[in-house]
Amino acid sequence: MADMERRWDASSCTDWMSQLPPQLLDVPLWDLAIPGSHDTMTYCLDQRSSVLRSQPGILRVLDHVAPCIIRPCVNKWGTTQELVISTQLDSGIRFLDLRIAHKTNDSDQTFYFAHGIYSLVTVKEALTAIAYWLEQHAKEVVIIALSAFDDVNPAQHSKLIDFLKSLFDKKFCPQTEVPTLKACWTRGYQVILSYDDSAGSGHMELWPGWDYWWANESDPNLVISYLEKKKDTVGRPAIFFVAGLNLTEDTKYVLRHLCQSMKSMTLRAYGQLLDWVKQQRPGRQKTCLNVICADFVGISRNEFTQLVIALNTKLLKEKSSGEPTEKNTVLD
């Protein structure tokens, strides 16, 4: 217990799953507190790329007229992470939010990531880096959510799924499994991957899309109140789900804060958001959380990941006492 209650430093976060106490190894991963990065790959957006076709029409028109102004602005507000993917994993991040895109009118079968504009790093490069990292950390499990799929057609979906199966192969934890760390270690599972498109149905290696609680607000007070309302009224789903701490700008906000950026907006709210994280707990009760996602996860020496991982001490205390620590409805 003493080890779990100490403050986690960066080195302990690197292999934190393998260091959990034995009492938590039989707990389903959807009952643990897991740190995640929102829009994981936005650290490598390409200012030379065009604005995505899925973006508002006015933005695409302005991009055509004045790309030298619009693209740096989209990059400034679209960048939500600074650490490369392997460093995010080293810092303790175990949930990766990957938005997939194919460049419009591009005959090449290359896939990219996107958030307003496309990424420099390709999907193949990033996922290969994840696979390599997993080889070096045999007892860590990474949860990956693939979504968006801008301009990806059925044939390209098939190609992408074939690549995923080839890359991760027996490391996939199928959706028929109740994933605990002990079960994953026994069977060699290290990747739990959701494919949020109908193209993934029929592939037992791929999980369907999971709930992501997203407030769509720029005010941290509104983000917190939204998440609290979701906990109290809807309650946690039975399996994996994500609570997003990420703030969201709109055109009006950007126009009123031309000299700012997503990072400056996030930094002002970070302390308040982390204070809220400290009050949360994992587990099966209605108001418990599972994956907690944030922007700029490397701020303050990985304080976010340390706080989320340390929430599992509350679950450990509950198991030690043999009773839930909250009088909430327990999920079936």
N, C-alpha and C positions, 0 to 999 in steps of 0.2 A: 504493500500500500504506500509506503513512504516513497518508493521510486516513482510511482504514478503521480504522487502529489507534488513532486518537485517541479520546478519550472523547466519546460522543455527547451533545450538549446538547439541550434541548427543541426549539429551532428546527430543528436538523438532523433530528430525528425526524419532524417534520411532513411532510416529503417525502423520507423516507429511501429509498424504492424508486427514485425518479428519480436519486438520488445514488450508487447502488451502482456499483462499478467495471464497465467494459465486460465483463470476464471472467465476470461473474455474470449477465449479461442473458439468456444462453441456457440458464440452469439452470432446470429445472422448479420452480415455486413450492413444490412439496411436498418439494424438497430444500434449501430455504432455512430459516433460523431466523426464525420469525414470531411476534411478541408478540400475545397475545390476552387478552381480558377474560372471565372466568367470570361467567355471569349478568349480562350487560352492562347490562341495564335496571333493576337493582334499586336504583339511586339515586333512583327516583321511585315507590316503593311507597306505596300509599294506605292509611293506617291506618283509614280509614272503611269500607273494603271488607270483606266477609265472607271467612272462610277458605275456600280452595278445596275443592271437593267431593272432590278426589283426596287430600287430607290425611288423616291418621289420624282415625278416628271420635271418639276421646276429645278430640282437639283441636277438632273441629267442635262437639262437645257443650259444651265449655268456652267456646267462642266464642259460642254461643247464650246461655249463662248469664251470662257476664261479659266481654262484648266490650271493655269499657274497660280490662281488664287483659290479655286474651289478644292483642288486635291490636297494641298497642305492643310486646309481647314478640316476636311473630312478626316485626314490622318490624325490631326491633333485631337479631335473629338472621338474618333473611332478607336484610338489606341487605349486599351484597358489593362494591358500587362507590359512589363519591361523585361522579365526574366525569360531566357530561352527555355524550351520545354524540359530539357534534362535538368536544368537548375530548379525549375518549379518542382519536379519530382524529388530532387535532392532536399528541397525545403520542406517536404512533407505533403505536398499536394497529391491527392489520390483520385480526384475526379477532374476530368478534362472535358471542357465544353468546346467541341470542334464543329464549326460551321463550314460546310463543304460547298464549293462552287466550281463551275466550269466556265471558262471565259467565253462570252458570247461570240459566235461566228469563228471560233477557234477550231480548226480542223484537228489540232493536236488532241490526244486523249489524256492530257495532263490535268490533274485536279489540284485546285488551290483552296486556301481558306479565304474568308472574306468577312469584312465588316464595313460596309459602305464602299470600300475599294478592295482590290485583291491583295493577297499576301505575296511576299517574295519566296518564302519557303513553300515547297509543294507538299501535298498530302503524303506522297510516297516518302519524301525525306523525313517528315515529322514522325510518321508512324514507324518508320525504320529506326529512328532514334529512340522511340519508346521501347521497341522490341529489344534493342541493344541494352538499354538501361535495365530492363527486366532480367536479362541474362546475368547482370552483375548484382542483382538484388532478388535472389530466388524466393524469398519469403514475403515479398511485397505484392500486393494486388492493386491493379489500376482499373478504375471504372471510367469508361469512355462513352461519351454521348455524341453521336454523329447526327447532325440535323441540317436544316435549311436546304441544301442541295440545289442551289441556284443554277438554272440552265443545265441540269443533269438529266439526260434522257434515259429511257429504259435500258438501252444497250450499254450506256455508260455506267448505270447502276450495277449491271451484271459484271462489268469489268472491275468495278471497285470492290464488289463483294468477293469476287474471285481473288483479288489481291489481298484482302483482309484474311481470307481463309488460308492462303498460302503463307502469309507473314506470321500469323499467330498460331495457326494450326492447333496443336493439342493444348496450347495455353488458354484457349477459350473455355470459359465456364458457361455451359449451356443454360438456357432459361428454365430447364426442368430441374435444376439444382437449387437447393437452399444453401446459398454460399456462406459458410463460416470459414474462418481462417484455417481451422484444423482440416476441414474438408478440402479446401483449395490446396493446402500443402500436400495432403495425401494423394490427390489426383493430379497435381502439377498444374492447376489452374492459376493463371495470373492476370487474365484479361476478362472483364465483364463489359460487354459492349452493346449499347442500344443503337438501333438503326431506325431513326424516326421517319420512315417512309414505307409505303406498302411493298416496295421492292424487297424489303428485308423479311417479309412474312414467308413462312415455309422453311426458313433457315434457323434451325434450333440453336445454332451458335450465337445468333443475334437476338437480343432482347428488344421488345417494342419500346417506343419512346416513353420516358418517365415524366411525371409532373414536375414543372419548374415554377415555383412561386415567384413571380416577378411583378413588382409594384408599378413599374413604368413611371417613376416619380423622380424629380431632382432634389426634393427635400428629404433629408434623412428621417425626420419625424414622421413623414407620410409613409416612407418605406417601412419603418418599424411598426407603425399602426396597422399597415396592410398585413404584415406578417403575423402580428398578434391576432388580428381578426381571422386570418386563415386558420391559425392554430385553434382558436376557440370555437369557430363555427363549422369549418370543414373537417379539421383534424388531419393528422398524417395519414397518407395512403398505407396500404398493407406492405408494400415493398419499397424499392428505392424511390426517393424523391429529393428535390433540391429546393432549398430556401435561398433566394438570391438577395445579397446585400447590395448589389450593384445599383448605383444611381443612373438615371436616364435623362439626357438632355433632349429638348425639342428645338425647332427652328427659332421660336420666340426667345428661349433661354440663351441660345448661342448668340443671337443678335444683340442681346442685352449684356453679354459678357464676351465681347470680341477678343479681349486680351487674355482670356483664361483658356483652360483646356479641361479635358476629362480628368486629368491627374490633379489639377488644382482644385476642381470641384470635389473630387473624392477625398483629397487630403484634409480639407476643412471638416469633412463629416466623419473621418475615420475613427477618431476617439469615441464619438457617440455610438457609432455602429459596433465597435469592439466592446464597449460597455454592455451593449445589449447581448452580444454573443456570450459574455461571461455568465449571464443569467439563464442560458438555455441548458437543456440536458438531452441526451439520447435515450433510446428505449422504445417500448411498445405503447406507452400511454398516448392518449389522443394529442396532447400538446408537445410531444417530443419531436426533436428534429433528427435528421439523418445527414445528408450532404449539405454543407453550408458553403456557398460560393461567394467570392469577393473579387473586386478589381485590385490590381497592383498588389498582389499577394506577398511581394518581397519587402514591402515597406516596414520600417522599424525592425530590421533583422528577423523577418519572418514571424512577427508577433501574432499575426492572424492565424497561421497554421498552428503555432504553439497553443493558442487559446482553444482552438477547436479540438485538437487532439486531447488536451487536458480535460475536456468535458467528459471524457470516458471514465474519469475517476468517480463521477457521480453514479454511473452505471455499476462500477465496481463496488461502491458502498452499498448500493441497493441489493446486489447479489449477496454481499456479505451478511446483510441483515435479514435476507430472505423475504423482504416485503418491498413493494413499490414505495418510493419516497414521496410520490404525489398521489392524491386521491382523484385520479382521472380514470376514465373508462379505458380498460385494457383492450387492445385490438385482438380479435380472434385470429 
